[in-house]
Amino acid sequence: MMKPVFAAMMLAGTSLGLAACGGAETEAPAATDDAAGLEIANARMVLPAVAGNPAAIYFDLKNNGERGVAVRKAEVAGAGKTEVHGTMEWDGKMEMSETGPQAVQPGETLQFEPGGLHVMVFDLSPDLVAGSETAMTLTVAGGKAATFNVPIQEAGDDR
């Protein structure tokens, strides 16, 4: 008779222990620099004018490291998908498309700006609202990553 009670107590204790470990949320670091030597300035995510369309993130990316890096992907908290896009002229029209890795040499600044390089943010969470922030993680070739807080603004706000 004691075995089922003991087993139930052990199971309850294990469940409580697991709940205590896994439920804590950690705030994204407000990093401006990291192990990859990256720093961003002038960051902002511009929400779409039409709900359901993607947002865009613009920023200046500086390489403070001693070696060149190639940014190979961007991830944004609260997004279903992100892509680094570039803008180019094709057949007489301006076209956007996903780019390959973006190289940044030591001491150089790469601008992600309207009409040029930018991060497209798809399938937005309803939690991504103007006046708040989200975390963007940039990963470079070799696996090092940097996470930055990005303020969110409405489509019509001053860029």
HUGIUR-V883476 format. One record per backbone hydrogen bond with DSSP energy under -1.0 kcal/mol. NH is the residue of the N-H (numbers start at 1). CO is the residue of the C=O. E is the energy in kcal/mol with one decimal. If there is no record, write none. Layout:
nh=(NH | NH)
co=(CO | CO)
e=(E | E)
This chain:
nh=(6 | 7 | 8 | 9 | 10 | 11 | 12 | 13 | 14 | 15 | 16 | 17 | 18 | 19 | 20 | 21 | 22 | 23 | 37 | 39 | 41 | 44 | 45 | 46 | 47 | 53 | 55 | 56 | 57 | 58 | 59 | 60 | 61 | 62 | 63 | 64 | 69 | 71 | 72 | 73 | 75 | 77 | 79 | 80 | 81 | 83 | 85 | 86 | 88 | 90 | 93 | 95 | 97 | 99 | 102 | 104 | 107 | 108 | 110 | 112 | 113 | 116 | 118 | 119 | 120 | 121 | 122 | 125 | 128 | 129 | 131 | 132 | 134 | 136 | 137 | 138 | 139 | 140 | 141 | 143 | 146 | 148 | 150 | 152 | 153 | 157)
co=(2 | 3 | 4 | 5 | 6 | 7 | 8 | 9 | 10 | 11 | 12 | 13 | 14 | 15 | 16 | 17 | 18 | 19 | 34 | 62 | 60 | 58 | 151 | 56 | 153 | 50 | 121 | 46 | 119 | 44 | 112 | 41 | 110 | 39 | 108 | 37 | 104 | 102 | 139 | 139 | 137 | 135 | 76 | 122 | 122 | 120 | 118 | 97 | 95 | 93 | 90 | 88 | 86 | 84 | 71 | 69 | 63 | 105 | 61 | 59 | 117 | 113 | 85 | 57 | 83 | 55 | 81 | 78 | 125 | 127 | 152 | 129 | 150 | 148 | 75 | 146 | 73 | 144 | 70 | 140 | 138 | 136 | 134 | 132 | 45 | 154)
e=(-2.7 | -2.7 | -2.2 | -2.2 | -2.4 | -2.5 | -2.4 | -2.4 | -2.4 | -2.4 | -2.4 | -2.2 | -2.4 | -2.5 | -2.1 | -1.4 | -2.3 | -1.4 | -1.8 | -2.1 | -1.8 | -1.9 | -2.9 | -3.3 | -2.9 | -2.1 | -2.6 | -1.8 | -2.4 | -2.4 | -1.6 | -2.8 | -3.1 | -3.3 | -2.3 | -4.2 | -2.2 | -2.8 | -2.6 | -1.5 | -2.3 | -2.8 | -1.7 | -1.7 | -1.3 | -2.0 | -3.3 | -2.6 | -2.7 | -3.6 | -1.6 | -3.5 | -2.0 | -2.7 | -2.4 | -2.9 | -3.2 | -2.2 | -3.3 | -3.3 | -1.3 | -2.3 | -2.0 | -2.1 | -3.1 | -2.6 | -3.0 | -2.4 | -1.8 | -1.2 | -2.6 | -1.8 | -1.9 | -2.9 | -3.1 | -2.8 | -2.6 | -2.8 | -2.4 | -2.4 | -2.3 | -2.8 | -3.2 | -2.8 | -3.0 | -1.1)
